[in-house]
Amino acid sequence: MTQFNSYVAIGDSFTEGLNDALPDGTFRGWADRLAEILADGRSDFRYANLAVRGKLLAEIMEEQLPIALDAKPDLVTVCAGGNDIIVPGTDVDHVAAEFEKGIAKLREAGIEVVIFTGPDTKRMSVMSILRRKVGIYNSHLWAIADRHGAKVVDLWAMEPLNDPRAWSDDRLHFTSEGHRRIALRVAEVLGVPTEGDWREPWPENPKSTNWLTLRRSDLEWTKTHLLPWIRRQLRGKSTGDGVLPKRPQLAPITTSTAPTAATAAAPATASTATTLAERAVAERGHSRPA
């Protein structure tokens, strides 16, 4: 049994679980996997995931943070600001200052908080241009954690995430294996034992690509994924518009499908979450989806 009886995850697509797809088309993700580890088969453990893809920091702090504070869980994970700093011209220092306000509120409420640094983009071709901004933001996050007593999951230092197989084709979201390793790392930071090891080396990759193939891939990715994303942000649009959180209130993980701590890190074969989004939004009187 872990020391946590309730857990709320807030954030954007990283925490929603893109692209760790389940057979029914929903997403699992590291947060669901972590909740399964923390629950370890207990029916009294409660979990909520308020994260929605495409959300900017201000939206997360305005729409999701108050719900997390009201729920008074034992644990809250927060990953936010990544979508902000990708947008050209964003003031990283300002984003960090706004992020700190939310962390301070959670810690003042006596809630255990885990935050995440951004991953190292050095080996991610076009995305490497963001490395400096990510590094500056990460430095802020470490300082914020130190000032407020939050725990940090250092994605930058996770060497397995430097393997292309940890990333989906869009280069913005992790694969199922990437999510699995992140869940194991978070559990380790929390001092929760697991049978898996996020440091496990990847199998040998037989694929080899030449320079020309990589450059063509970069151009296609920029056209298909990066530029449309930036245009949406500049226009105030989001892939999360109209998307509801998958677990909007604290509720037990379905006991018939929830793995124990020994198996939670393995790939999913069925959804473990019951979507109560419409009812929860109605109860809170929201007219705009979070």
C-alpha positions as a Python dict, from the first residue, in 0.01 Angstrom:
ca = {
    (1, 'M'): (0, 0, 0),
    (2, 'T'): (130, 349, -87),
    (3, 'Q'): (93, 661, 126),
    (4, 'F'): (-143, 815, -129),
    (5, 'N'): (-519, 760, -126),
    (6, 'S'): (-613, 1023, -385),
    (7, 'Y'): (-445, 1177, -688),
    (8, 'V'): (-533, 1455, -932),
    (9, 'A'): (-339, 1514, -1254),
    (10, 'I'): (-358, 1853, -1426),
    (11, 'G'): (-195, 1972, -1746),
    (12, 'D'): (-207, 1940, -2123),
    (13, 'S'): (-171, 1660, -2378),
    (14, 'F'): (133, 1513, -2201),
    (15, 'T'): (-79, 1437, -1894),
    (16, 'E'): (-395, 1354, -2092),
    (17, 'G'): (-192, 1069, -2239),
    (18, 'L'): (-146, 1140, -2611),
    (19, 'N'): (-40, 916, -2795),
    (20, 'D'): (-70, 614, -2565),
    (21, 'A'): (-379, 486, -2741),
    (22, 'L'): (-617, 223, -2610),
    (23, 'P'): (-820, -10, -2836),
    (24, 'D'): (-1133, 202, -2791),
    (25, 'G'): (-958, 514, -2921),
    (26, 'T'): (-909, 682, -2583),
    (27, 'F'): (-570, 753, -2431),
    (28, 'R'): (-406, 593, -2130),
    (29, 'G'): (-81, 780, -2066),
    (30, 'W'): (171, 797, -1785),
    (31, 'A'): (-74, 954, -1536),
    (32, 'D'): (-325, 668, -1571),
    (33, 'R'): (-39, 422, -1542),
    (34, 'L'): (87, 599, -1229),
    (35, 'A'): (-261, 597, -1076),
    (36, 'E'): (-279, 223, -1132),
    (37, 'I'): (55, 180, -957),
    (38, 'L'): (-55, 398, -663),
    (39, 'A'): (-390, 222, -633),
    (40, 'D'): (-230, -124, -638),
    (41, 'G'): (-575, -280, -672),
    (42, 'R'): (-735, -84, -385),
    (43, 'S'): (-1100, 7, -430),
    (44, 'D'): (-1069, 309, -197),
    (45, 'F'): (-802, 483, -407),
    (46, 'R'): (-943, 776, -608),
    (47, 'Y'): (-804, 940, -919),
    (48, 'A'): (-896, 1234, -1142),
    (49, 'N'): (-729, 1351, -1462),
    (50, 'L'): (-829, 1702, -1567),
    (51, 'A'): (-566, 1745, -1838),
    (52, 'V'): (-674, 1847, -2187),
    (53, 'R'): (-459, 1863, -2499),
    (54, 'G'): (-349, 2203, -2626),
    (55, 'K'): (-408, 2391, -2303),
    (56, 'L'): (-189, 2690, -2224),
    (57, 'L'): (-65, 2763, -1874),
    (58, 'A'): (-327, 3029, -1800),
    (59, 'E'): (-608, 2792, -1897),
    (60, 'I'): (-469, 2513, -1680),
    (61, 'M'): (-437, 2744, -1382),
    (62, 'E'): (-782, 2897, -1431),
    (63, 'E'): (-981, 2585, -1525),
    (64, 'Q'): (-805, 2289, -1366),
    (65, 'L'): (-616, 2416, -1061),
    (66, 'P'): (-927, 2533, -867),
    (67, 'I'): (-1087, 2189, -914),
    (68, 'A'): (-773, 2021, -786),
    (69, 'L'): (-763, 2250, -484),
    (70, 'D'): (-1131, 2186, -407),
    (71, 'A'): (-1078, 1810, -426),
    (72, 'K'): (-802, 1823, -161),
    (73, 'P'): (-619, 1513, -287),
    (74, 'D'): (-303, 1371, -133),
    (75, 'L'): (-112, 1422, -457),
    (76, 'V'): (-127, 1655, -758),
    (77, 'T'): (98, 1630, -1062),
    (78, 'V'): (143, 1946, -1267),
    (79, 'C'): (295, 1974, -1612),
    (80, 'A'): (217, 2306, -1779),
    (81, 'G'): (382, 2581, -1978),
    (82, 'G'): (525, 2366, -2255),
    (83, 'N'): (265, 2480, -2504),
    (84, 'D'): (339, 2841, -2410),
    (85, 'I'): (713, 2835, -2461),
    (86, 'I'): (686, 2671, -2803),
    (87, 'V'): (506, 2980, -2934),
    (88, 'P'): (756, 3227, -3086),
    (89, 'G'): (819, 3536, -2876),
    (90, 'T'): (695, 3393, -2547),
    (91, 'D'): (856, 3536, -2232),
    (92, 'V'): (980, 3222, -2054),
    (93, 'D'): (1043, 3411, -1729),
    (94, 'H'): (681, 3529, -1721),
    (95, 'V'): (550, 3177, -1787),
    (96, 'A'): (760, 3046, -1499),
    (97, 'A'): (635, 3318, -1264),
    (98, 'E'): (274, 3228, -1341),
    (99, 'F'): (351, 2858, -1299),
    (100, 'E'): (496, 2927, -954),
    (101, 'K'): (176, 3093, -835),
    (102, 'G'): (-14, 2770, -894),
    (103, 'I'): (246, 2552, -724),
    (104, 'A'): (246, 2785, -423),
    (105, 'K'): (-132, 2749, -385),
    (106, 'L'): (-114, 2370, -393),
    (107, 'R'): (169, 2353, -142),
    (108, 'E'): (-3, 2604, 89),
    (109, 'A'): (-298, 2364, 90),
    (110, 'G'): (-69, 2088, 217),
    (111, 'I'): (-84, 1886, -105),
    (112, 'E'): (214, 1682, -227),
    (113, 'V'): (313, 1819, -569),
    (114, 'V'): (515, 1669, -852),
    (115, 'I'): (627, 1883, -1146),
    (116, 'F'): (813, 1794, -1467),
    (117, 'T'): (1104, 1948, -1651),
    (118, 'G'): (1089, 1952, -2027),
    (119, 'P'): (1280, 1680, -2215),
    (120, 'D'): (1608, 1752, -2390),
    (121, 'T'): (1539, 1833, -2757),
    (122, 'K'): (1905, 1821, -2868),
    (123, 'R'): (1859, 1504, -3074),
    (124, 'M'): (1516, 1596, -3209),
    (125, 'S'): (1626, 1770, -3528),
    (126, 'V'): (1397, 2070, -3591),
    (127, 'M'): (1275, 2073, -3230),
    (128, 'S'): (1633, 2131, -3118),
    (129, 'I'): (1584, 2503, -3180),
    (130, 'L'): (1372, 2508, -2863),
    (131, 'R'): (1648, 2362, -2648),
    (132, 'R'): (1759, 2694, -2502),
    (133, 'K'): (1406, 2797, -2405),
    (134, 'V'): (1335, 2455, -2254),
    (135, 'G'): (1661, 2474, -2059),
    (136, 'I'): (1576, 2816, -1916),
    (137, 'Y'): (1227, 2703, -1820),
    (138, 'N'): (1369, 2392, -1657),
    (139, 'S'): (1603, 2602, -1445),
    (140, 'H'): (1303, 2801, -1325),
    (141, 'L'): (1115, 2481, -1244),
    (142, 'W'): (1399, 2346, -1029),
    (143, 'A'): (1409, 2675, -838),
    (144, 'I'): (1030, 2674, -792),
    (145, 'A'): (1042, 2319, -659),
    (146, 'D'): (1317, 2415, -416),
    (147, 'R'): (1128, 2718, -287),
    (148, 'H'): (800, 2534, -233),
    (149, 'G'): (907, 2180, -149),
    (150, 'A'): (772, 2017, -466),
    (151, 'K'): (917, 1701, -618),
    (152, 'V'): (1067, 1706, -969),
    (153, 'V'): (1058, 1444, -1242),
    (154, 'D'): (1354, 1539, -1459),
    (155, 'L'): (1256, 1436, -1811),
    (156, 'W'): (1566, 1614, -1943),
    (157, 'A'): (1785, 1363, -1756),
    (158, 'M'): (1594, 1054, -1870),
    (159, 'E'): (1833, 909, -2126),
    (160, 'P'): (1578, 655, -2263),
    (161, 'L'): (1367, 948, -2385),
    (162, 'N'): (1644, 1042, -2626),
    (163, 'D'): (1561, 735, -2833),
    (164, 'P'): (1329, 817, -3128),
    (165, 'R'): (1112, 520, -3028),
    (166, 'A'): (1003, 713, -2719),
    (167, 'W'): (835, 969, -2945),
    (168, 'S'): (534, 954, -3175),
    (169, 'D'): (554, 1060, -3538),
    (170, 'D'): (441, 1410, -3442),
    (171, 'R'): (756, 1452, -3224),
    (172, 'L'): (541, 1631, -2967),
    (173, 'H'): (394, 1334, -2778),
    (174, 'F'): (533, 1014, -2635),
    (175, 'T'): (466, 661, -2750),
    (176, 'S'): (314, 402, -2517),
    (177, 'E'): (663, 289, -2422),
    (178, 'G'): (765, 646, -2347),
    (179, 'H'): (462, 690, -2122),
    (180, 'R'): (535, 360, -1948),
    (181, 'R'): (887, 466, -1861),
    (182, 'I'): (773, 808, -1740),
    (183, 'A'): (516, 648, -1507),
    (184, 'L'): (790, 430, -1358),
    (185, 'R'): (1012, 735, -1310),
    (186, 'V'): (737, 929, -1131),
    (187, 'A'): (673, 635, -901),
    (188, 'E'): (1044, 625, -822),
    (189, 'V'): (1049, 997, -738),
    (190, 'L'): (755, 938, -503),
    (191, 'G'): (933, 646, -338),
    (192, 'V'): (676, 394, -460),
    (193, 'P'): (825, 54, -550),
    (194, 'T'): (759, -100, -890),
    (195, 'E'): (878, -411, -1067),
    (196, 'G'): (969, -227, -1387),
    (197, 'D'): (1280, -17, -1451),
    (198, 'W'): (1259, 299, -1663),
    (199, 'R'): (1635, 277, -1725),
    (200, 'E'): (1608, -53, -1910),
    (201, 'P'): (1798, -26, -2241),
    (202, 'W'): (1599, -22, -2561),
    (203, 'P'): (1628, -327, -2786),
    (204, 'E'): (1875, -288, -3069),
    (205, 'N'): (1721, -80, -3346),
    (206, 'P'): (1783, -238, -3689),
    (207, 'K'): (1658, 72, -3871),
    (208, 'S'): (1912, 308, -4022),
    (209, 'T'): (1837, 630, -4208),
    (210, 'N'): (2058, 849, -4423),
    (211, 'W'): (2090, 1225, -4412),
    (212, 'L'): (1856, 1286, -4707),
    (213, 'T'): (1582, 1071, -4557),
    (214, 'L'): (1607, 1259, -4229),
    (215, 'R'): (1585, 1600, -4397),
    (216, 'R'): (1278, 1493, -4597),
    (217, 'S'): (1124, 1370, -4276),
    (218, 'D'): (1198, 1703, -4108),
    (219, 'L'): (1031, 1898, -4388),
    (220, 'E'): (724, 1676, -4386),
    (221, 'W'): (695, 1696, -4007),
    (222, 'T'): (729, 2075, -4007),
    (223, 'K'): (453, 2107, -4268),
    (224, 'T'): (222, 1847, -4115),
    (225, 'H'): (262, 1907, -3742),
    (226, 'L'): (468, 2206, -3630),
    (227, 'L'): (343, 2491, -3850),
    (228, 'P'): (-27, 2406, -3808),
    (229, 'W'): (26, 2389, -3431),
    (230, 'I'): (193, 2731, -3419),
    (231, 'R'): (-78, 2882, -3640),
    (232, 'R'): (-350, 2749, -3409),
    (233, 'Q'): (-181, 2897, -3103),
    (234, 'L'): (-134, 3238, -3265),
    (235, 'R'): (-503, 3239, -3361),
    (236, 'G'): (-614, 3138, -3014),
    (237, 'K'): (-727, 2799, -3138),
    (238, 'S'): (-644, 2464, -2981),
    (239, 'T'): (-673, 2093, -3049),
    (240, 'G'): (-838, 2084, -2707),
    (241, 'D'): (-1130, 2305, -2804),
    (242, 'G'): (-1443, 2105, -2729),
    (243, 'V'): (-1248, 1826, -2555),
    (244, 'L'): (-1358, 1736, -2202),
    (245, 'P'): (-1128, 1595, -1933),
    (246, 'K'): (-1137, 1217, -1927),
    (247, 'R'): (-1164, 1184, -1547),
    (248, 'P'): (-1308, 1515, -1422),
    (249, 'Q'): (-1360, 1415, -1060),
    (250, 'L'): (-1200, 1189, -804),
    (251, 'A'): (-1332, 837, -850),
    (252, 'P'): (-1205, 482, -796),
    (253, 'I'): (-1020, 315, -1078),
    (254, 'T'): (-1239, 42, -1227),
    (255, 'T'): (-1146, -261, -1021),
    (256, 'S'): (-1223, -511, -1295),
    (257, 'T'): (-962, -364, -1528),
    (258, 'A'): (-713, -179, -1307),
    (259, 'P'): (-377, -354, -1288),
    (260, 'T'): (-189, -394, -960),
    (261, 'A'): (143, -219, -898),
    (262, 'A'): (322, -522, -1037),
    (263, 'T'): (154, -498, -1377),
    (264, 'A'): (39, -137, -1413),
    (265, 'A'): (343, -35, -1613),
    (266, 'A'): (274, -289, -1886),
    (267, 'P'): (92, -189, -2207),
    (268, 'A'): (-284, -153, -2168),
    (269, 'T'): (-536, -386, -2322),
    (270, 'A'): (-850, -214, -2195),
    (271, 'S'): (-951, 129, -2065),
    (272, 'T'): (-931, 176, -1690),
    (273, 'A'): (-1114, 506, -1677),
    (274, 'T'): (-1487, 577, -1673),
    (275, 'T'): (-1556, 909, -1845),
    (276, 'L'): (-1787, 1126, -1634),
    (277, 'A'): (-1703, 1449, -1808),
    (278, 'E'): (-2049, 1564, -1917),
    (279, 'R'): (-2202, 1513, -1574),
    (280, 'A'): (-1914, 1685, -1396),
    (281, 'V'): (-1919, 1986, -1626),
    (282, 'A'): (-2294, 2017, -1580),
    (283, 'E'): (-2259, 2002, -1201),
    (284, 'R'): (-1998, 2278, -1202),
    (285, 'G'): (-2195, 2493, -1440),
    (286, 'H'): (-1921, 2531, -1697),
    (287, 'S'): (-2049, 2656, -2030),
    (288, 'R'): (-1710, 2615, -2200),
    (289, 'P'): (-1530, 2279, -2208),
    (290, 'A'): (-1200, 2276, -2015),
}
